Amino acid sequence: MTVSIGKVILGQTLTFTEDPSIVGAGASFDYYEKGAIAVSSEGKILWHGDAASLPSLYHSLPRRDFGTKLILPGFIDAHLHYPQYRMLAAFGKDLLDWLNRYTFVEEQNYSNVRHATLAAKTFLDELLRNGITSALAFSTIHPLALNAVFSEAAGRNMALISGKTMMDRNAPALLCDTADSSYDDSKALIRKWHGEGRLRYAISPRFAVTSSEAQLELAGALVKEHPDLLMQTHLSENRGEIDFVANDFPWSTDYTDVYDRFGLLGPRSFFAHGVHLSERELGRLSESGSAIVHCPTSNNFLGSGLFRYHHTRAKTRPVKVGIGCDIGGGTSYCMLQTLGDAYKVSQLSGDRISAFDGFYLATLGNARLLGLDNEIGSMQVGRFADLVVLDAEATPIMKARHVLSKDLHDILFALMIMGDDRAISQTFVAGNEVKPVS
């Protein structure tokens, strides 16, 4: 057997194999204090394990040694908005006020190809700077905006899932499509982009507030016609939003029922937030195999409420849960800070998560939800070498705190409470170092 020129990456290595909340922390991961990852020239993982056991086949490969730094699969973000890349820290009293005062104004700029192209570059640069190597992202109603972000991602060989946003009401005229045009544009973009390299298409009605019944019906038709695609939207983020939907869809039992009536629930459906769900809604989401994406920094910033992780996943009617930074309602691109806020929310809601829970969600957990765990999210042989290198001693106070860490959980917990972009030493996409220069 011969091996084309690749590389060996050395450091502390950690990869999850199972969900720690189900099998227990000790049985949920593989960890090597002195680990090694052999990567092919095509950017795929050939071998992972203790460096002392590295097969002789790979001894001659070039080496990149990160010493005691911690190497994990690259972070995966299951919900954020590319056209909101610069909208952080916009002062609004709640979700609907924030959308109307800032978001809808900003997103109109994406009818301009130059703006969309520059935004796509900055957006993906920031993801990579923060160790996020894959994402499920919203675009805008404009096909050219989706073309811009997909083109930029393709040039970086990133695994990106996105889609043209569908919204035909309750927004400025320049930010509205029609039910028919949203369907036709989506069909054309699916043909153009889905499966191109590492790109996937997601059917993307923004939420029930901005879609008519006719548009939701056609979104459901797209789901039925393309069962291999993901569907993404928003659900039960804010009390005012829930009341708005109840008023606009008086026939519905609840917010979830609106999507259910149009065929939008299912094992490939992603609903961001899910903060205020009734038992009936949780039961229906569980039954349909739908997923909720927890967005803690966004929920905190907009005052939307406290998500209950373990309650949502209760064994009597478990709902799948992922995690996302939700830029620009979210306040940081950094997955470490997102996990830190998830922990704080869990404490406040009496539903505490561990650091193992958090890092599982941000890697293998999100990969499984997205149906991409055969490509990303772990260090299993054959997966892409999308990796993040974390420095637990990135700042003087982190270095001082690190002395107190007695085990792996201590290290991970300190990283997700104290870490920010300075703790991201390097990012790899398909085996290539890609972290942009600050």
Secondary structure, 3 states (H helix, E strand, C coil): CCCCCCEEEEEEEEEECCCHHHHCHHHCEEEEEEEEEEECCCCEEEEEEEHHHCCHHHCCCCEEEEEEEEEEECEEEEEEEHHHCCCCCCCCCCHHHHHHHHHHHHHHHHHCHHHHHHHHHHHHHHHHHCCEEEEEEECCCCHHHHHHHHHHHHHCCCEEEEECEECCCCCCHHHCCCHHHHHHHHHHHHHHHCCCCCEEEEEEECCHHHCCHHHHHHHHHHHHHCCCCEEEEEECCCHHHHHHHHHHCCCCCCHHHHHHHCCCCCCCEEEEECCCCCHHHHHHHHHHCCEEEECHHHHHHCCCCCCCHHHHCCCCCCCEEEECCCCCCCCCCCHHHHHHHHHHHHHHCCCCCCHHHHHHHHHHHHHHHHCCCCCCCCCCCCCECCEEEECCCCCHHHHHHHCCCCCHHHHHHHHHHHCCHHHEEEEEECCEECCCCC
